[in-house]
Amino acid sequence: MRKNALVVLVLAVFAGCGPDDGAADFEKGAAAYAARDLRAAALNFRTAAEKNATNFIARINLALVHIDLGELPEAKAAVEAAMAVDGSSAEAWLLDGQIAYLARDYARARKDFDAVAAAKHLPAELRSQALAARAVLEIADMRFDQARLTLWRAVRLDRRNAAAWYHLGHLSRDTYRFEDAALEQFEMAGRLMKDPVRARAIARETVPALREAFRAKVATKPGAAKRDPGAAAKLVAEAEALAKKSAKKSAAKFAEAYAKDPLSYAAAWNHAKALIASARTDTDVMKALDAFQDAIDQRPNSQETYRTAARAALGHNKPMRAAKFLSQALAHDPENKVSLTLYVQTLRRLGRPAEANLYDAYLKEL
């Protein structure tokens, strides 16, 4: 539309006559907006819209400028004028939903976002944007599981949806406390973010803060300060050689290796399995589950480690611990059907049927 309008404008200038369709005003508005001269942008987009009754883009851009200025009634009027030109535009409905959200008209915002998300004839990218926007409403309403599932659906529709990855990062970090997953999600958001200011903030502030938090967490593990990786590796090799000859001696070696280096995946993983297999007391069970968590911290993308830990917890009547293991597993791989199935079963065992049904519905979509 903009290119065609400019062609008409040039012809009119050279001919010395012809109607003023607002194309020049539109271009001035675009230039002013790029320079962040919002008042000038608003004036020129408004003029362009007044001169051309069918200029949908001018009205949309005018609404965006008013949002930036914090003038929500004016933004709402502009987007409604755009919808009068093209009432089927998904972009207009998304923008209307954004304005409604900012105005705390959550019912209208949800209606707009749901309408776009449910319209299967629309491009997946737009439907994904609508889902990400709806998830923000769900987070504000403290419906965290619903929000997470909505964001998973958004990512399935469009893997390049920066907003979906960004909000998943916030959920993983602030709600679920899964820092490793949050780091992955924020890094993905930063790579996909089109706004250079927000992308830089993620790269320079959010990601380094998460890495530092993880380093601090690792440093405070018992024995981490005096770890001996070489000795631990030697003990693991000796334990593996003994495994078929003497399970008891092998387990003792794994326990010694774990004590030498609690940050060794092999030591933590094998010690946890050996300890849970011979656990006689609740203390033994809890120590084994803690060792499983140490192994997970070293390989946070290993679904096998999560599921083994979860099954061990379930087998010793610790379903809450199992649910946490599986929830963390899904933060890294929300499309893993085996982990999802086990998570649904665990939620039902915990007497949380509403949550189980949410995740089961998502599982059936895969």
MITI-249357 format. One record per residue (C-alpha): residue number from 0; chain; x, y, z; residue in three letters. Coordinates in pm, 1 decimal, padded with zeros to 6 digits, always signed. Each point is the difference from the previous one (the first is absolute). Layout:
+-----+-------+----------+----------+----------+-----+
|   n | chain |        X |        Y |        Z | res |
+-----+-------+----------+----------+----------+-----+
| NUM |     A |        X |        Y |        Z | ala |
...
+-----+-------+----------+----------+----------+-----+
END
This chain:
+-----+-------+----------+----------+----------+-----+
|   n | chain |        X |        Y |        Z | res |
+-----+-------+----------+----------+----------+-----+
|   0 |     A | +00000.0 | +00000.0 | +00000.0 | met |
|   1 |     A | +00272.7 | +00245.5 | +00091.1 | arg |
|   2 |     A | +00191.7 | -00053.4 | -00327.0 | lys |
|   3 |     A | -00310.2 | +00050.1 | -00213.9 | asn |
|   4 |     A | -00094.5 | +00312.7 | +00191.5 | ala |
|   5 |     A | +00344.2 | +00147.2 | -00058.4 | leu |
|   6 |     A | -00027.5 | -00064.4 | -00372.3 | val |
|   7 |     A | -00331.2 | +00188.0 | -00011.0 | val |
|   8 |     A | +00152.4 | +00286.4 | +00197.3 | leu |
|   9 |     A | +00296.8 | +00037.8 | -00235.2 | val |
|  10 |     A | -00226.2 | +00007.4 | -00304.3 | leu |
|  11 |     A | -00218.8 | +00262.8 | +00161.2 | ala |
|  12 |     A | +00298.5 | +00222.0 | +00079.6 | val |
|  13 |     A | +00143.8 | -00014.9 | -00347.5 | phe |
|  14 |     A | -00338.8 | +00053.1 | -00159.4 | ala |
|  15 |     A | -00063.2 | +00294.4 | +00228.0 | gly |
|  16 |     A | -00345.7 | -00125.7 | +00088.4 | cys |
|  17 |     A | -00189.5 | -00297.2 | +00145.8 | gly |
|  18 |     A | -00151.6 | -00078.7 | +00336.1 | pro |
|  19 |     A | +00208.7 | -00007.4 | +00318.8 | asp |
|  20 |     A | -00044.8 | -00357.4 | +00127.4 | asp |
|  21 |     A | +00212.1 | +00047.2 | +00311.6 | gly |
|  22 |     A | +00295.3 | -00205.1 | -00123.4 | ala |
|  23 |     A | +00249.1 | +00276.1 | +00078.4 | ala |
|  24 |     A | -00143.7 | +00037.4 | +00349.0 | asp |
|  25 |     A | +00027.3 | -00374.6 | +00050.5 | phe |
|  26 |     A | +00367.5 | +00001.7 | -00098.3 | glu |
|  27 |     A | +00067.0 | +00293.1 | +00233.4 | lys |
|  28 |     A | -00172.2 | -00190.6 | +00276.2 | gly |
|  29 |     A | +00211.0 | -00309.0 | -00064.7 | ala |
|  30 |     A | +00320.1 | +00206.6 | +00005.8 | ala |
|  31 |     A | -00103.6 | +00177.2 | +00319.9 | ala |
|  32 |     A | -00087.5 | -00329.5 | +00166.2 | tyr |
|  33 |     A | +00338.1 | -00145.7 | -00095.5 | ala |
|  34 |     A | +00162.2 | +00306.8 | +00159.1 | ala |
|  35 |     A | -00225.5 | -00045.8 | +00307.9 | arg |
|  36 |     A | -00162.2 | +00339.3 | -00054.2 | asp |
|  37 |     A | -00333.4 | -00138.1 | +00110.5 | leu |
|  38 |     A | -00200.3 | +00323.3 | -00009.2 | arg |
|  39 |     A | +00101.7 | +00067.3 | -00357.7 | ala |
|  40 |     A | -00069.9 | -00363.4 | -00090.5 | ala |
|  41 |     A | -00349.4 | +00019.5 | +00150.1 | ala |
|  42 |     A | -00076.0 | +00325.6 | -00183.3 | leu |
|  43 |     A | +00109.7 | -00133.9 | -00337.0 | asn |
|  44 |     A | -00166.5 | -00342.0 | +00030.9 | phe |
|  45 |     A | -00322.2 | +00172.6 | +00107.7 | arg |
|  46 |     A | +00018.6 | +00233.9 | -00298.3 | thr |
|  47 |     A | +00066.4 | -00291.9 | -00235.0 | ala |
|  48 |     A | -00303.4 | -00182.4 | +00138.3 | ala |
|  49 |     A | -00221.3 | +00307.0 | -00035.2 | glu |
|  50 |     A | +00103.1 | +00047.3 | -00363.3 | lys |
|  51 |     A | -00050.8 | -00365.0 | -00092.3 | asn |
|  52 |     A | -00308.1 | -00171.0 | +00139.6 | ala |
|  53 |     A | +00132.3 | -00346.7 | -00092.7 | thr |
|  54 |     A | +00355.6 | +00035.6 | +00134.2 | asn |
|  55 |     A | -00005.2 | -00288.2 | +00245.4 | phe |
|  56 |     A | +00374.2 | +00009.5 | +00073.7 | ile |
|  57 |     A | -00006.8 | +00369.0 | +00095.7 | ala |
|  58 |     A | -00267.5 | -00074.0 | +00260.3 | arg |
|  59 |     A | +00187.9 | -00299.9 | +00135.4 | ile |
|  60 |     A | +00321.5 | +00201.2 | +00026.1 | asn |
|  61 |     A | -00186.1 | +00283.8 | +00167.6 | leu |
|  62 |     A | -00125.5 | -00245.7 | +00261.8 | ala |
|  63 |     A | +00353.5 | -00124.8 | +00058.6 | leu |
|  64 |     A | +00129.1 | +00353.8 | +00049.2 | val |
|  65 |     A | -00274.2 | +00076.6 | +00250.7 | his |
|  66 |     A | +00090.8 | -00317.9 | +00189.9 | ile |
|  67 |     A | +00359.4 | +00119.0 | +00018.4 | asp |
|  68 |     A | -00124.2 | +00336.3 | +00125.4 | leu |
|  69 |     A | -00214.4 | -00170.8 | +00262.6 | gly |
|  70 |     A | -00317.1 | +00142.3 | -00154.8 | glu |
|  71 |     A | -00222.4 | -00305.7 | +00013.3 | leu |
|  72 |     A | -00338.4 | +00159.5 | -00083.6 | pro |
|  73 |     A | +00153.1 | +00152.3 | -00313.2 | glu |
|  74 |     A | +00166.3 | -00331.8 | -00086.4 | ala |
|  75 |     A | -00332.8 | -00178.8 | +00038.5 | lys |
|  76 |     A | -00172.7 | +00251.9 | -00226.1 | ala |
|  77 |     A | +00270.5 | -00041.3 | -00264.3 | ala |
|  78 |     A | -00013.4 | -00379.0 | -00001.2 | val |
|  79 |     A | -00380.0 | +00005.2 | -00013.5 | glu |
|  80 |     A | +00027.5 | +00228.9 | -00304.4 | ala |
|  81 |     A | +00239.4 | -00253.0 | -00153.4 | ala |
|  82 |     A | -00244.0 | -00281.7 | +00072.0 | met |
|  83 |     A | -00273.5 | +00200.4 | -00171.4 | ala |
|  84 |     A | +00217.8 | -00011.3 | -00312.9 | val |
|  85 |     A | +00091.3 | -00368.8 | +00037.9 | asp |
|  86 |     A | -00190.4 | -00181.4 | +00271.3 | gly |
|  87 |     A | +00156.9 | -00335.2 | -00091.3 | ser |
|  88 |     A | +00358.8 | +00108.2 | +00064.6 | ser |
|  89 |     A | +00169.8 | -00223.4 | +00255.9 | ala |
|  90 |     A | +00260.7 | +00270.6 | +00058.1 | glu |
|  91 |     A | -00274.7 | +00243.4 | +00097.9 | ala |
|  92 |     A | -00157.0 | -00249.7 | +00240.1 | trp |
|  93 |     A | +00338.7 | -00068.5 | +00159.1 | leu |
|  94 |     A | +00062.3 | +00371.3 | +00041.5 | leu |
|  95 |     A | -00347.0 | +00050.3 | +00143.9 | asp |
|  96 |     A | +00075.4 | -00276.0 | +00249.5 | gly |
|  97 |     A | +00328.2 | +00163.3 | +00095.7 | gln |
|  98 |     A | -00172.8 | +00333.4 | +00059.9 | ile |
|  99 |     A | -00270.1 | -00171.7 | +00205.7 | ala |
| 100 |     A | +00267.0 | -00175.4 | +00207.5 | tyr |
| 101 |     A | +00180.6 | +00327.6 | +00068.5 | leu |
| 102 |     A | -00333.6 | +00155.6 | +00096.8 | ala |
| 103 |     A | -00061.3 | -00298.5 | +00231.5 | arg |
| 104 |     A | -00305.0 | -00101.4 | -00198.2 | asp |
| 105 |     A | +00105.0 | -00362.6 | +00026.9 | tyr |
| 106 |     A | -00327.3 | -00146.4 | -00122.0 | ala |
| 107 |     A | +00026.2 | +00189.8 | -00328.8 | arg |
| 108 |     A | +00369.1 | -00083.7 | -00034.1 | ala |
| 109 |     A | -00064.8 | -00370.4 | +00054.5 | arg |
| 110 |     A | -00285.1 | +00005.2 | -00251.2 | lys |
| 111 |     A | +00222.3 | +00161.3 | -00263.8 | asp |
| 112 |     A | +00294.0 | -00235.7 | +00057.3 | phe |
| 113 |     A | -00222.0 | -00308.5 | +00007.4 | asp |
| 114 |     A | -00166.1 | +00101.0 | -00326.0 | ala |
| 115 |     A | +00331.8 | +00024.9 | -00180.6 | val |
| 116 |     A | +00146.5 | -00313.6 | +00156.8 | ala |
| 117 |     A | -00305.3 | -00207.2 | -00093.9 | ala |
| 118 |     A | -00012.9 | +00118.1 | -00362.8 | ala |
| 119 |     A | +00171.9 | -00291.6 | -00171.3 | lys |
| 120 |     A | -00009.6 | +00170.1 | -00339.2 | his |
| 121 |     A | +00242.3 | +00264.7 | +00126.2 | leu |
| 122 |     A | +00378.8 | -00034.9 | -00028.0 | pro |
| 123 |     A | +00156.5 | -00201.1 | +00281.0 | ala |
| 124 |     A | +00222.4 | +00296.1 | +00088.8 | glu |
| 125 |     A | -00298.8 | +00221.7 | +00082.8 | leu |
| 126 |     A | -00178.8 | -00270.9 | +00195.3 | arg |
| 127 |     A | +00320.6 | -00060.7 | +00194.9 | ser |
| 128 |     A | +00022.5 | +00370.7 | +00084.6 | gln |
| 129 |     A | -00356.6 | -00008.5 | +00128.0 | ala |
| 130 |     A | +00076.8 | -00300.2 | +00221.4 | leu |
| 131 |     A | +00307.4 | +00170.6 | +00145.1 | ala |
| 132 |     A | -00209.2 | +00306.8 | +00075.9 | ala |
| 133 |     A | -00269.8 | -00213.9 | +00165.3 | arg |
| 134 |     A | +00266.1 | -00165.7 | +00213.9 | ala |
| 135 |     A | +00091.1 | +00340.5 | +00142.7 | val |
| 136 |     A | -00359.5 | +00033.3 | +00118.5 | leu |
| 137 |     A | +00016.3 | -00345.8 | +00155.7 | glu |
| 138 |     A | +00323.7 | +00086.9 | +00179.6 | ile |
| 139 |     A | -00158.1 | +00319.5 | +00134.4 | ala |
| 140 |     A | -00289.1 | -00216.0 | +00121.1 | asp |
| 141 |     A | +00252.0 | -00237.1 | +00166.7 | met |
| 142 |     A | -00112.4 | -00289.8 | -00217.6 | arg |
| 143 |     A | +00357.6 | -00113.2 | -00047.6 | phe |
| 144 |     A | -00053.1 | -00351.9 | -00133.4 | asp |
| 145 |     A | -00254.8 | +00127.0 | -00250.9 | gln |
| 146 |     A | +00241.5 | +00274.6 | -00106.4 | ala |
| 147 |     A | +00284.8 | -00245.4 | -00046.1 | arg |
| 148 |     A | -00214.6 | -00226.2 | -00213.8 | leu |
| 149 |     A | -00120.3 | +00297.1 | -00205.1 | thr |
| 150 |     A | +00360.7 | +00102.6 | -00063.1 | leu |
| 151 |     A | +00094.5 | -00356.0 | -00096.4 | trp |
| 152 |     A | -00280.7 | +00008.9 | -00254.8 | arg |
| 153 |     A | +00122.1 | +00337.9 | -00125.1 | ala |
| 154 |     A | +00349.3 | -00137.1 | -00055.1 | val |
| 155 |     A | -00136.7 | -00306.1 | -00178.5 | arg |
| 156 |     A | -00178.4 | +00232.3 | -00243.8 | leu |
| 157 |     A | +00300.3 | +00226.1 | -00051.8 | asp |
| 158 |     A | +00344.1 | -00098.7 | +00126.6 | arg |
| 159 |     A | +00118.4 | +00355.4 | -00069.9 | arg |
| 160 |     A | -00247.4 | +00169.5 | +00233.8 | asn |
| 161 |     A | +00235.4 | +00206.4 | +00216.6 | ala |
| 162 |     A | -00276.3 | +00109.7 | +00237.8 | ala |
| 163 |     A | -00097.3 | -00359.8 | +00075.2 | ala |
| 164 |     A | +00359.0 | -00095.0 | +00080.8 | trp |
| 165 |     A | +00040.8 | +00313.7 | +00210.9 | tyr |
| 166 |     A | -00305.5 | -00068.2 | +00214.2 | his |
| 167 |     A | +00097.1 | -00366.6 | +00034.8 | leu |
| 168 |     A | +00333.0 | +00123.9 | +00134.8 | gly |
| 169 |     A | -00178.8 | +00213.4 | +00256.5 | his |
| 170 |     A | -00218.1 | -00291.7 | +00109.4 | leu |
| 171 |     A | +00293.1 | -00239.6 | +00026.2 | ser |
| 172 |     A | +00207.9 | +00248.8 | +00197.9 | arg |
| 173 |     A | -00254.0 | +00174.7 | +00220.5 | asp |
| 174 |     A | -00275.9 | -00257.9 | +00051.0 | thr |
| 175 |     A | +00149.9 | -00345.8 | -00039.5 | tyr |
| 176 |     A | +00360.7 | +00084.3 | +00096.1 | arg |
| 177 |     A | +00145.4 | -00199.9 | -00288.5 | phe |
| 178 |     A | +00299.0 | +00222.4 | -00073.8 | glu |
| 179 |     A | +00153.2 | -00223.7 | -00267.5 | asp |
| 180 |     A | -00320.8 | -00002.5 | -00202.8 | ala |
| 181 |     A | -00040.1 | +00374.3 | +00051.8 | ala |
| 182 |     A | +00350.4 | +00057.7 | -00135.0 | leu |
| 183 |     A | -00077.1 | -00196.7 | -00316.9 | glu |
| 184 |     A | -00330.1 | +00179.9 | -00049.5 | gln |
| 185 |     A | +00136.2 | +00350.2 | +00054.7 | phe |
| 186 |     A | +00290.9 | -00071.6 | -00234.2 | glu |
| 187 |     A | -00245.0 | -00112.2 | -00267.4 | met |
| 188 |     A | -00212.2 | +00310.4 | +00055.5 | ala |
| 189 |     A | +00306.4 | +00223.3 | -00029.2 | gly |
| 190 |     A | +00101.3 | -00157.1 | -00330.3 | arg |
| 191 |     A | -00348.9 | +00044.4 | -00143.7 | leu |
| 192 |     A | -00084.4 | +00341.7 | +00149.1 | met |
| 193 |     A | -00043.6 | +00266.2 | -00268.9 | lys |
| 194 |     A | +00022.8 | +00287.4 | +00247.0 | asp |
| 195 |     A | +00377.0 | +00063.0 | +00036.0 | pro |
| 196 |     A | -00039.9 | +00173.8 | +00336.2 | val |
| 197 |     A | -00181.2 | -00296.5 | +00157.7 | arg |
| 198 |     A | +00235.8 | -00247.1 | -00167.5 | ala |
| 199 |     A | +00300.3 | +00180.3 | +00150.3 | arg |
| 200 |     A | -00165.6 | +00006.3 | +00342.9 | ala |
| 201 |     A | -00045.8 | -00377.6 | -00013.3 | ile |
| 202 |     A | +00357.3 | -00058.5 | -00118.2 | ala |
| 203 |     A | +00165.6 | +00243.1 | +00241.7 | arg |
| 204 |     A | -00219.0 | -00026.9 | +00308.2 | glu |
| 205 |     A | -00240.7 | -00294.9 | +00011.8 | thr |
| 206 |     A | +00225.6 | -00275.5 | -00132.6 | val |
| 207 |     A | +00312.1 | +00097.8 | +00201.4 | pro |
| 208 |     A | -00210.7 | +00027.4 | +00317.5 | ala |
| 209 |     A | -00135.0 | -00351.6 | -00051.6 | leu |
| 210 |     A | +00346.0 | -00140.4 | -00064.7 | arg |
| 211 |     A | +00131.6 | +00165.9 | +00312.6 | glu |
| 212 |     A | -00292.0 | -00133.8 | +00203.8 | ala |
| 213 |     A | +00073.2 | -00349.7 | -00124.3 | phe |
| 214 |     A | +00371.6 | +00033.1 | +00079.9 | arg |
| 215 |     A | -00088.8 | +00115.1 | +00350.7 | ala |
| 216 |     A | -00238.2 | -00291.6 | +00043.7 | lys |
| 217 |     A | +00267.3 | -00249.0 | -00107.1 | val |
| 218 |     A | +00262.6 | +00160.8 | +00223.0 | ala |
| 219 |     A | -00216.1 | -00048.4 | +00310.0 | thr |
| 220 |     A | -00051.2 | -00374.2 | -00049.9 | lys |
| 221 |     A | +00153.3 | -00197.5 | +00287.9 | pro |
| 222 |     A | +00347.1 | -00112.5 | -00099.9 | gly |
| 223 |     A | +00015.4 | +00215.1 | -00313.5 | ala |
| 224 |     A | +00278.7 | +00218.7 | +00133.9 | ala |
| 225 |     A | +00230.3 | -00297.2 | +00058.4 | lys |
| 226 |     A | -00101.5 | -00216.5 | -00292.8 | arg |
| 227 |     A | +00251.0 | -00235.2 | -00155.1 | asp |
| 228 |     A | -00118.1 | -00087.7 | -00353.7 | pro |
| 229 |     A | +00299.7 | -00222.5 | -00072.9 | gly |
| 230 |     A | -00046.6 | -00214.6 | +00306.7 | ala |
| 231 |     A | -00373.6 | -00020.9 | -00064.3 | ala |
| 232 |     A | +00051.9 | -00117.3 | -00358.1 | ala |
| 233 |     A | +00240.6 | -00269.8 | +00116.3 | lys |
| 234 |     A | -00247.1 | -00122.0 | +00261.7 | leu |
| 235 |     A | -00285.2 | -00006.4 | -00253.6 | val |
| 236 |     A | +00209.6 | -00218.3 | -00231.6 | ala |
| 237 |     A | +00080.6 | -00236.0 | +00288.1 | glu |
| 238 |     A | -00367.6 | -00012.5 | +00099.5 | ala |
| 239 |     A | -00109.5 | -00084.4 | -00353.3 | glu |
| 240 |     A | +00256.7 | -00283.3 | -00012.9 | ala |
| 241 |     A | -00140.2 | -00140.1 | +00324.7 | leu |
| 242 |     A | -00365.4 | +00028.5 | -00099.3 | ala |
| 243 |     A | -00041.0 | -00359.5 | -00121.4 | lys |
| 244 |     A | +00214.9 | -00150.6 | +00276.2 | lys |
| 245 |     A | -00128.8 | +00178.2 | +00308.1 | ser |
| 246 |     A | -00288.4 | +00248.1 | -00005.1 | ala |
| 247 |     A | +00075.1 | +00095.3 | +00358.4 | lys |
| 248 |     A | +00366.8 | +00083.9 | -00064.3 | lys |
| 249 |     A | -00092.1 | +00178.8 | -00320.4 | ser |
| 250 |     A | -00256.4 | +00212.3 | +00183.3 | ala |
| 251 |     A | +00258.8 | +00088.8 | +00264.1 | ala |
| 252 |     A | +00239.9 | +00116.7 | -00270.0 | lys |
| 253 |     A | -00271.3 | +00212.2 | -00164.6 | phe |
| 254 |     A | -00079.8 | +00154.4 | +00338.1 | ala |
| 255 |     A | +00366.6 | +00081.7 | +00051.2 | glu |
| 256 |     A | +00022.5 | +00149.4 | -00349.5 | ala |
| 257 |     A | -00303.5 | +00216.6 | +00067.9 | tyr |
| 258 |     A | +00154.6 | +00123.6 | +00323.5 | ala |
| 259 |     A | +00317.7 | +00089.6 | -00187.8 | lys |
| 260 |     A | -00188.4 | +00192.9 | -00267.2 | asp |
| 261 |     A | -00371.6 | +00078.5 | +00039.6 | pro |
| 262 |     A | +00015.9 | +00180.2 | -00336.1 | leu |
| 263 |     A | +00087.7 | -00317.1 | -00188.6 | ser |
| 264 |     A | -00300.0 | -00123.4 | -00199.1 | tyr |
| 265 |     A | +00130.4 | -00357.4 | -00008.5 | ala |
| 266 |     A | +00060.8 | -00005.6 | +00374.7 | ala |
| 267 |     A | -00332.4 | +00159.6 | +00094.8 | ala |
| 268 |     A | -00202.1 | -00205.3 | -00249.4 | trp |
| 269 |     A | +00145.8 | -00336.6 | +00091.9 | asn |
| 270 |     A | +00000.0 | +00072.7 | +00373.4 | his |
| 271 |     A | -00365.6 | +00100.9 | -00016.4 | ala |
| 272 |     A | -00098.6 | -00321.1 | -00182.4 | lys |
| 273 |     A | +00200.9 | -00220.5 | +00234.9 | ala |
| 274 |     A | -00129.4 | +00172.0 | +00312.1 | leu |
| 275 |     A | -00367.0 | -00006.8 | -00104.6 | ile |
| 276 |     A | +00027.9 | -00369.8 | -00084.3 | ala |
| 277 |     A | +00114.1 | -00083.4 | +00354.1 | ser |
| 278 |     A | -00186.7 | +00273.0 | +00190.8 | ala |
| 279 |     A | -00146.6 | -00119.4 | +00327.4 | arg |
| 280 |     A | -00085.1 | +00328.0 | +00167.9 | thr |
| 281 |     A | -00161.6 | +00326.9 | -00097.5 | asp |
| 282 |     A | +00337.0 | +00166.6 | +00051.0 | thr |
| 283 |     A | +00156.9 | -00230.4 | -00259.9 | asp |
| 284 |     A | -00280.7 | +00081.9 | -00243.9 | val |
| 285 |     A | +00039.7 | +00373.9 | +00045.2 | met |
| 286 |     A | +00377.8 | -00023.2 | -00041.8 | lys |
| 287 |     A | -00047.5 | -00194.9 | -00320.6 | ala |
| 288 |     A | -00248.7 | +00251.5 | -00136.8 | leu |
| 289 |     A | +00240.0 | +00282.5 | +00085.6 | asp |
| 290 |     A | +00272.7 | -00181.5 | -00191.7 | ala |
| 291 |     A | -00236.5 | -00036.9 | -00295.9 | phe |
| 292 |     A | -00053.6 | +00377.2 | +00012.9 | gln |
| 293 |     A | +00376.5 | +00055.0 | -00001.0 | asp |
| 294 |     A | +00022.6 | -00218.0 | -00310.5 | ala |
| 295 |     A | -00283.5 | +00195.7 | -00161.3 | ile |
| 296 |     A | +00177.9 | +00327.4 | +00074.1 | asp |
| 297 |     A | +00296.5 | -00126.8 | -00201.7 | gln |
| 298 |     A | -00208.2 | -00126.5 | -00293.4 | arg |
| 299 |     A | -00324.8 | +00197.8 | +00005.1 | pro |
| 300 |     A | -00103.8 | -00123.5 | -00344.3 | asn |
| 301 |     A | +00012.9 | -00371.2 | +00081.1 | ser |
| 302 |     A | -00358.5 | -00123.3 | -00000.7 | gln |
| 303 |     A | +00114.7 | -00345.5 | +00110.9 | glu |
| 304 |     A | +00150.8 | +00147.5 | +00317.1 | thr |
| 305 |     A | -00321.5 | +00184.0 | +00086.6 | tyr |
| 306 |     A | -00221.4 | -00300.3 | -00060.8 | arg |
| 307 |     A | +00224.0 | -00237.3 | +00193.9 | thr |
| 308 |     A | +00001.1 | +00243.6 | +00291.7 | ala |
| 309 |     A | -00377.6 | +00042.8 | -00021.6 | ala |
| 310 |     A | -00066.2 | -00374.0 | -00006.4 | arg |
| 311 |     A | +00230.8 | -00043.6 | +00297.8 | ala |
| 312 |     A | -00193.8 | +00267.6 | +00187.5 | ala |
| 313 |     A | -00334.3 | -00156.9 | -00091.4 | leu |
| 314 |     A | +00123.9 | -00343.3 | +00104.1 | gly |
| 315 |     A | +00077.0 | +00133.7 | +00346.3 | his |
| 316 |     A | -00320.4 | +00198.4 | +00044.3 | asn |
| 317 |     A | +00143.9 | +00343.3 | -00084.2 | lys |
| 318 |     A | -00239.5 | +00115.1 | -00274.4 | pro |
| 319 |     A | +00058.8 | +00370.9 | +00065.6 | met |
| 320 |     A | +00370.8 | -00044.8 | -00062.3 | arg |
| 321 |     A | -00081.1 | -00201.4 | -00313.0 | ala |
| 322 |     A | -00226.1 | +00276.4 | -00127.4 | ala |
| 323 |     A | +00279.2 | +00254.2 | +00040.2 | lys |
| 324 |     A | +00247.4 | -00218.0 | -00188.9 | phe |
| 325 |     A | -00247.3 | -00043.5 | -00286.3 | leu |
| 326 |     A | -00105.4 | +00363.7 | -00007.8 | ser |
| 327 |     A | +00365.2 | +00095.3 | -00039.0 | gln |
| 328 |     A | +00041.7 | -00262.0 | -00271.5 | ala |
| 329 |     A | -00288.9 | +00150.1 | -00195.7 | leu |
| 330 |     A | +00142.9 | +00349.8 | +00032.8 | ala |
| 331 |     A | +00281.8 | -00127.8 | -00222.9 | his |
| 332 |     A | -00205.2 | -00220.8 | -00229.9 | asp |
| 333 |     A | -00374.9 | +00072.3 | +00013.8 | pro |
| 334 |     A | -00071.7 | -00234.1 | -00291.1 | glu |
| 335 |     A | +00144.3 | -00311.8 | +00161.4 | asn |
| 336 |     A | -00298.7 | -00232.7 | +00011.2 | lys |
| 337 |     A | +00154.2 | -00247.6 | +00244.7 | val |
| 338 |     A | +00080.0 | +00269.4 | +00256.3 | ser |
| 339 |     A | -00339.6 | +00162.8 | -00052.5 | leu |
| 340 |     A | -00183.5 | -00326.9 | +00051.5 | thr |
| 341 |     A | +00187.3 | -00067.4 | +00322.8 | leu |
| 342 |     A | -00064.4 | +00356.3 | +00116.3 | tyr |
| 343 |     A | -00374.6 | -00033.2 | -00059.2 | val |
| 344 |     A | -00002.8 | -00327.4 | +00195.0 | gln |
| 345 |     A | +00195.6 | +00161.8 | +00284.0 | thr |
| 346 |     A | -00237.4 | +00297.5 | +00019.8 | leu |
| 347 |     A | -00296.8 | -00236.5 | +00023.4 | arg |
| 348 |     A | +00174.6 | -00192.2 | +00277.0 | arg |
| 349 |     A | +00048.9 | +00329.9 | +00184.4 | leu |
| 350 |     A | -00373.8 | +00067.1 | -00019.9 | gly |
| 351 |     A | +00037.3 | +00289.5 | -00245.5 | arg |
| 352 |     A | -00243.9 | -00103.9 | -00275.1 | pro |
| 353 |     A | -00053.5 | +00350.8 | -00139.8 | ala |
| 354 |     A | +00371.8 | +00042.6 | -00073.1 | glu |
| 355 |     A | +00024.0 | -00357.2 | -00127.2 | ala |
| 356 |     A | -00282.6 | +00064.7 | -00245.4 | asn |
| 357 |     A | +00172.8 | +00314.2 | -00131.5 | leu |
| 358 |     A | +00321.1 | -00186.2 | -00075.3 | tyr |
| 359 |     A | -00187.0 | -00303.8 | -00132.5 | asp |
| 360 |     A | -00187.4 | +00218.5 | -00249.4 | ala |
| 361 |     A | +00331.2 | +00141.9 | -00120.6 | tyr |
| 362 |     A | +00149.3 | -00351.0 | -00020.6 | leu |
| 363 |     A | -00284.2 | -00109.4 | -00227.4 | lys |
| 364 |     A | +00078.7 | +00287.1 | -00238.3 | glu |
| 365 |     A | +00352.2 | -00129.3 | -00065.9 | leu |
+-----+-------+----------+----------+----------+-----+
END
